[in-house]
Amino acid sequence: MNDVLVWIGRVAGVSGVLLCAVAAVARISGNYFFGSFQVGTLLQAGMAMMIAGCLGYLAALTERS
């Protein structure tokens, strides 16, 4: 179970960082929309994924005992 939580943390964290980077590049280039989503929505989704990654790592740390 510990390995699963660590991998969930890694995947969610990396994809969150990538989504935030896409949102930042889109906004810096002057776009308010990326596809059919607002750039702010993509940024919030990326932050939520990074938080999920942190919670996955935290659950793995507390399960070790």
C-alpha positions, 0 to 999 in steps of 0.5 A: 500500500505504501508503494501505491501511495508514493506512486500516486503522489509522484504521478499527481505531483508531476502532472500538476506541475506540468498543468501549471506550466501549461497554464503559465505559458498560455497566460504569458503568451496572452491567451485567456483560454486554452482549448475550451478551458480558462487558463485560471481553471487549468492553474487551479486544477494543477494546484489541486493535483499537486496538493493531491500528490503532497497528500499521497506522500503524507499518507505514505509517510504516516503509514510507515511507523 
